[in-house]
């Protein structure tokens, strides 16, 4: 079942697993797909450890990394300026939200230390991304680098190509395709608005074939709304060359979510995965929570631009996590959360995808050829 | 290529065409699919004429009708109360919008007459629907009645069954399925949020398999985001028994849209098909216009509840139409509008759907069996 992207990346199955957990990345890679580690948020030292661990657990198989470099970046948030200035209205709003819910403040002194550490890890400037790139280039089994927001600069693509690394890019609307082709990307990830994380407004059913047709020879991975084999069959029927899944791994035994958050995902319906600017400032699909709801109320402050919103909500999010106030916790997840009802293993998911894909393909074939056999 | 729903309704192709144009309904029906006429908005006399015309142009083949009866209905809008009271703020806002755009008012006296005629045609109460049902029952080739909003009452389903008419219902979320099964419907139309018209928030990719699994033996038609054969293949791969298309017929030579509106659809991108309450008061996906934009502005009045919003905007919509102020015209259409680039015929669409469906199915089969032949 090899597609063009399988040949390009020398993998067995056209299944790509985006995850922040190295265990998920390694397990999907070992199963013949390609794990892709989300590396934003790591320090260079932590990233070195993670990639080293993955190298040791994937028998020399190729894997990928995903980095988030926003096109539009609030200059005031650059680390070199030290602590960014945050609007007092937003900070007061978030503090009141926690206070009213009885969520304790952070211990005196500790809040400042945690905040500084957090800022240190927030690698979202081109300079910070450069440090992560250097770590990545030391790991020759990394064969795919995906940029999650915007178009990578041509010189960066050339540099990666020279090292034997293919470059992928996420696109959420047809208009974005031409610039990516121009920049020389090797793989497009067409992500429908049902996906978890930062998304646009066009659904997978409409977006995927549009991107496939515009991409010409460039293989397209289908993202958004895929958690089972029938959806994989739909993606390939629509012309995609492979699938890109993120949310589905959150409910596995290898996921590093807390048991409370996993349980909330298992209880959630699809309509509870809402698009909100509450976490990052950009529309991001996430599990609805009292925190995301608060930003929808009349009189709530407007979420700040990326990455200021992430910085602005750090204190409240940390208070919520420490208090295990699970009703207030949001986590990026797609609409397939409605189909996640209990813990599974990564292997069960991979083999489930394949089996249901084969069944669906066979069923379609039978439907068309039923009269031949009648 | 017959599916269960084809057997149930004695049709050749699992392609359902929702349209307000009798010509589209007749042509799809003649081609072996099933045309479904949207009958809300007709007077009983007009409906009699339309169904008579369809009967005469479909060689005795079965066809369907679709009626819109909201579950939640503003009692103040009932015709028996005469003219409903509309909030002055909304009327002033709409009048100013037109005045500022230089769109002339309706000629003195004529506005009132047109408004009364419009109210007369607004068959959205159970009483008004009853008059339409009576007309429908006089046309024995009507074999499917679909209710677009909410659950039909059990006694109505029984009455229709007794006359040999199958009953269908639109669902936009998994939660809606159980009540429909309870009410005894024969067919579910699972409509993703990319569809034109009234929709929910769940996309087709996620919704269809959820509804299919919950529906058990009841066949599910896939709606929302289908304009080409690859999408039809995806729908059937996801477990649907057939497809339900609406938007795609708007760009055909049989569509009764004005040439200006057709051109606007051909020029539009998918992201211009927005969800708005501007036309009916319920979230309805439509071509973005200066009218729908106006309701998104800060300080705009809140759209009224159905059907008061339709009534409230009547005067402005009529002024806009008479002035052919096409920038201000919205029309319900789904995200596939981005793929509609020029006028086609109904036949081209039906055969295009089938051909691309067969190609996609064959491609999937080859992909799985490539190694068998290697």
Boltz contact constraints between the chains, C-beta under 6 A:
constraints:
  - contact:
      token1: [A, 194]
      token2: [B, 203]
      max_distance: 6.0
  - contact:
      token1: [A, 194]
      token2: [B, 206]
      max_distance: 6.0
  - contact:
      token1: [A, 201]
      token2: [B, 271]
      max_distance: 6.0
  - contact:
      token1: [A, 202]
      token2: [B, 270]
      max_distance: 6.0
  - contact:
      token1: [A, 202]
      token2: [B, 335]
      max_distance: 6.0
  - contact:
      token1: [A, 203]
      token2: [B, 194]
      max_distance: 6.0
  - contact:
      token1: [A, 203]
      token2: [B, 203]
      max_distance: 6.0
  - contact:
      token1: [A, 203]
      token2: [B, 225]
      max_distance: 6.0
  - contact:
      token1: [A, 204]
      token2: [B, 205]
      max_distance: 6.0
  - contact:
      token1: [A, 205]
      token2: [B, 204]
      max_distance: 6.0
  - contact:
      token1: [A, 205]
      token2: [B, 205]
      max_distance: 6.0
  - contact:
      token1: [A, 205]
      token2: [B, 225]
      max_distance: 6.0
  - contact:
      token1: [A, 206]
      token2: [B, 194]
      max_distance: 6.0
  - contact:
      token1: [A, 206]
      token2: [B, 225]
      max_distance: 6.0
  - contact:
      token1: [A, 206]
      token2: [B, 270]
      max_distance: 6.0
  - contact:
      token1: [A, 206]
      token2: [B, 335]
      max_distance: 6.0
  - contact:
      token1: [A, 206]
      token2: [B, 336]
      max_distance: 6.0
  - contact:
      token1: [A, 209]
      token2: [B, 230]
      max_distance: 6.0
  - contact:
      token1: [A, 225]
      token2: [B, 203]
      max_distance: 6.0
  - contact:
      token1: [A, 225]
      token2: [B, 205]
      max_distance: 6.0
  - contact:
      token1: [A, 225]
      token2: [B, 206]
      max_distance: 6.0
  - contact:
      token1: [A, 230]
      token2: [B, 209]
      max_distance: 6.0
  - contact:
      token1: [A, 230]
      token2: [B, 237]
      max_distance: 6.0
  - contact:
      token1: [A, 230]
      token2: [B, 238]
      max_distance: 6.0
  - contact:
      token1: [A, 233]
      token2: [B, 237]
      max_distance: 6.0
  - contact:
      token1: [A, 234]
      token2: [B, 234]
      max_distance: 6.0
  - contact:
      token1: [A, 234]
      token2: [B, 237]
      max_distance: 6.0
  - contact:
      token1: [A, 234]
      token2: [B, 238]
      max_distance: 6.0
  - contact:
      token1: [A, 236]
      token2: [B, 364]
      max_distance: 6.0
  - contact:
      token1: [A, 237]
      token2: [B, 230]
      max_distance: 6.0
  - contact:
      token1: [A, 237]
      token2: [B, 233]
      max_distance: 6.0
  - contact:
      token1: [A, 237]
      token2: [B, 234]
      max_distance: 6.0
  - contact:
      token1: [A, 237]
      token2: [B, 237]
      max_distance: 6.0
  - contact:
      token1: [A, 237]
      token2: [B, 360]
      max_distance: 6.0
  - contact:
      token1: [A, 237]
      token2: [B, 364]
      max_distance: 6.0
  - contact:
      token1: [A, 238]
      token2: [B, 230]
      max_distance: 6.0
  - contact:
      token1: [A, 238]
      token2: [B, 234]
      max_distance: 6.0
  - contact:
      token1: [A, 239]
      token2: [B, 230]
      max_distance: 6.0
  - contact:
      token1: [A, 270]
      token2: [B, 202]
      max_distance: 6.0
  - contact:
      token1: [A, 270]
      token2: [B, 206]
      max_distance: 6.0
  - contact:
      token1: [A, 271]
      token2: [B, 201]
      max_distance: 6.0
  - contact:
      token1: [A, 335]
      token2: [B, 202]
      max_distance: 6.0
  - contact:
      token1: [A, 335]
      token2: [B, 206]
      max_distance: 6.0
  - contact:
      token1: [A, 336]
      token2: [B, 206]
      max_distance: 6.0
  - contact:
      token1: [A, 360]
      token2: [B, 237]
      max_distance: 6.0
  - contact:
      token1: [A, 361]
      token2: [B, 364]
      max_distance: 6.0
  - contact:
      token1: [A, 361]
      token2: [B, 368]
      max_distance: 6.0
  - contact:
      token1: [A, 364]
      token2: [B, 236]
      max_distance: 6.0
  - contact:
      token1: [A, 364]
      token2: [B, 237]
      max_distance: 6.0
  - contact:
      token1: [A, 364]
      token2: [B, 361]
      max_distance: 6.0
  - contact:
      token1: [A, 365]
      token2: [B, 365]
      max_distance: 6.0
  - contact:
      token1: [A, 368]
      token2: [B, 361]
      max_distance: 6.0
